[in-house]
Amino acid sequence: MSLVLFTSDIRAELIRLLEKCEAGQIFILMDENTSHDCLPVLNNDKITPEHLIVVPAGENHKSLASVEMIWRRLSEQGARRDALLINLGGGMVTDMGGFAASCFKRGIKFINIPTTLLAQIDASVGGKTGIDFNGLKNEIGTFSLPEAVIIAPCFLKTLPRRQLLSGFAEMLKHGLLSGGRHLRKLLTSREIDTSDREFLCLVEESVNFKERVVKTDPTERGLRKILNFGHTVGHALESIAMREQAEFYHGDAVAYGIIAELYLSVLKMGFSRDIYNRVRQFILDLYPEYTFSLSSELLYERMLHDKKNQGKGVNFTLLEDIGKPVIDNYCSREEIMTALSVLPKTD
Ligand SMILES: NC(=O)c1ccc[n+]([C@@H]2O[C@H](COP(=O)([O-])OP(=O)(O)OC[C@H]3O[C@@H](n4cnc5c(N)ncnc54)[C@H](O)[C@@H]3O)[C@@H](O)[C@H]2O)c1
């Protein structure tokens, strides 16, 4: 049975789930934004203020120091093994809360309520939990499944547009990988309207697609690698943006990564140049132009350090066609440099 529940009535769904879980104390983990914007929506009298745990917002707080604070709070409040942790927030909160719960007293139950589009589409599925450590993203973590994930569109109302775009890039990726109606609908949407029923159906389709992939290959040995599409170039872009301290989100990097990797697919796999042109223009129209300039040389060098490589060059998931991904393609330096030249502001 699917762990992911979609609802337009988050309070009713949560009450039903809490009854089913038969938990002892209930704790809610949030960051300072979701405690302000999202907690009031839950408004549940089973939860008392001493059971609320708030961490500062932002990726740099997805840390061991924050986890220690969470464990201390659970311990001081006398949390038992039957306690339940509700993680209410974006991927930072759900990743870190899942990790904290998976270790506390050798594992307590947790429920994820993702409140960003990225967390709903991507972080909600697959059981990956973790924190950043020693300057490395998601260096420490576990595979641990929540009791359930509740996806409620109402939370997206307060989400800034830049954050919406970040999640939308992953939806676009899922559309290209799964093909058909999903992608056509995405490419015809001119703006992201989170109250549009059609958009919410696409969110659901996107989550279901990721669930199917993850179920087939939970430990990322084969099929799950298709989800890396757009991410080899994307991660390199993200790390350069981070170094430049530019305001450039994960989803922005993935969107531009999709452009370059789709072009590689044109070069190597015979992917349609027309569709590539359409997707490229769609991304350029929707996503903010990045402010930093890029050297293809530097991007390439970053890609060589990608952990998916196995000493044979740079590894990509590419597309033969929409809905036809192929994993483990090693591309030559020359091919990669040609593909990078289609990105704006590269030399
Ligand atoms: N586990 C996985 O499979 C997986 C997959 C993808 C990403 N991730 C992780 O997810 C994290 C990124 O997730 P994210 O983009 O959701 O970041 P995030 O959790 O940092 O949230 C982004 C910002 O939005 C704010 N916010 C969240 N919900 C809001 C709401 N409803 N209204 C207003 N503001 C809100 C947050 O406070 C934060 O400032 C990264 O740490 C990444 O590693 C995990």
The ligand as an SDF file (V2000), in Angstrom:
LIG
                    3D

 44 48  0  0  0  0  0  0  0  0999 V2000
   15.0830   12.6510    0.7970 N   0  0  0  0  0  0  0  0  0  0  0  0
   15.0770   12.8780   -0.4880 C   0  0  0  0  0  0  0  0  0  0  0  0
   14.8720   11.9800   -1.3080 O   0  0  0  0  0  0  0  0  0  0  0  0
   15.3140   14.2660   -0.9850 C   0  0  0  0  0  0  0  0  0  0  0  0
   15.0190   14.5950   -2.3130 C   0  0  0  0  0  0  0  0  0  0  0  0
   15.1970   15.9040   -2.7330 C   0  0  0  0  0  0  0  0  0  0  0  0
   15.6670   16.8620   -1.8490 C   0  0  0  0  0  0  0  0  0  0  0  0
   15.9570   16.5110   -0.5580 N   0  0  0  0  0  0  0  0  0  0  0  0
   16.4670   17.5140    0.4000 C   0  0  0  0  0  0  0  0  0  0  0  0
   15.4900   18.5180    0.5340 O   0  0  0  0  0  0  0  0  0  0  0  0
   16.1330   19.7230    0.9050 C   0  0  0  0  0  0  0  0  0  0  0  0
   15.5750   20.8460    0.0580 C   0  0  0  0  0  0  0  0  0  0  0  0
   14.1770   20.8940    0.2650 O   0  0  0  0  0  0  0  0  0  0  0  0
   13.3640   22.2580    0.1610 P   0  0  0  0  0  0  0  0  0  0  0  0
   13.6310   22.9010   -1.1390 O   0  0  0  0  0  0  0  0  0  0  0  0
   11.9690   21.9200    0.5270 O   0  0  0  0  0  0  0  0  0  0  0  0
   14.1070   23.1950    1.2120 O   0  0  0  0  0  0  0  0  0  0  0  0
   13.7230   23.7320    2.6580 P   0  0  0  0  0  0  0  0  0  0  0  0
   13.1460   22.6940    3.5130 O   0  0  0  0  0  0  0  0  0  0  0  0
   14.9450   24.4200    3.1510 O   0  0  0  0  0  0  0  0  0  0  0  0
   12.5800   24.8120    2.3540 O   0  0  0  0  0  0  0  0  0  0  0  0
   12.8510   25.9480    1.5720 C   0  0  0  0  0  0  0  0  0  0  0  0
   12.3630   27.2260    2.2800 C   0  0  0  0  0  0  0  0  0  0  0  0
   10.9460   27.2690    2.2280 O   0  0  0  0  0  0  0  0  0  0  0  0
   10.4250   27.5220    3.5350 C   0  0  0  0  0  0  0  0  0  0  0  0
    9.1020   26.8940    3.5760 N   0  0  0  0  0  0  0  0  0  0  0  0
    8.8240   25.5790    3.6250 C   0  0  0  0  0  0  0  0  0  0  0  0
    7.4980   25.3890    3.4980 N   0  0  0  0  0  0  0  0  0  0  0  0
    6.9270   26.5990    3.3900 C   0  0  0  0  0  0  0  0  0  0  0  0
    5.5870   27.0470    3.2030 C   0  0  0  0  0  0  0  0  0  0  0  0
    4.5810   26.1870    3.0490 N   0  0  0  0  0  0  0  0  0  0  0  0
    5.3640   28.3780    3.1350 N   0  0  0  0  0  0  0  0  0  0  0  0
    6.3960   29.2660    3.2180 C   0  0  0  0  0  0  0  0  0  0  0  0
    7.6900   28.9170    3.3670 N   0  0  0  0  0  0  0  0  0  0  0  0
    7.9430   27.5830    3.4460 C   0  0  0  0  0  0  0  0  0  0  0  0
   11.4470   26.9290    4.4680 C   0  0  0  0  0  0  0  0  0  0  0  0
   11.3700   27.4760    5.7470 O   0  0  0  0  0  0  0  0  0  0  0  0
   12.7560   27.3040    3.7600 C   0  0  0  0  0  0  0  0  0  0  0  0
   13.0870   28.6310    4.0580 O   0  0  0  0  0  0  0  0  0  0  0  0
   17.6180   19.5170    0.7340 C   0  0  0  0  0  0  0  0  0  0  0  0
   18.1910   19.3620    1.9970 O   0  0  0  0  0  0  0  0  0  0  0  0
   17.7020   18.2190   -0.0620 C   0  0  0  0  0  0  0  0  0  0  0  0
   18.8800   17.4800    0.2450 O   0  0  0  0  0  0  0  0  0  0  0  0
   15.7860   15.2530   -0.1240 C   0  0  0  0  0  0  0  0  0  0  0  0
  1  2  1  0
  2  3  2  0
  2  4  1  0
  4  5  1  0
  4 44  2  0
  5  6  2  0
  6  7  1  0
  7  8  2  0
  8  9  1  0
  8 44  1  0
  9 10  1  0
  9 42  1  0
 10 11  1  0
 11 12  1  0
 11 40  1  0
 12 13  1  0
 13 14  1  0
 14 15  2  0
 14 16  1  0
 14 17  1  0
 17 18  1  0
 18 19  2  0
 18 20  1  0
 18 21  1  0
 21 22  1  0
 22 23  1  0
 23 24  1  0
 23 38  1  0
 24 25  1  0
 25 26  1  0
 25 36  1  0
 26 27  1  0
 26 35  1  0
 27 28  2  0
 28 29  1  0
 29 30  1  0
 29 35  2  0
 30 31  1  0
 30 32  2  0
 32 33  1  0
 33 34  2  0
 34 35  1  0
 36 37  1  0
 36 38  1  0
 38 39  1  0
 40 41  1  0
 40 42  1  0
 42 43  1  0
M  CHG  2   8   1  16  -1
M  END
$$$$
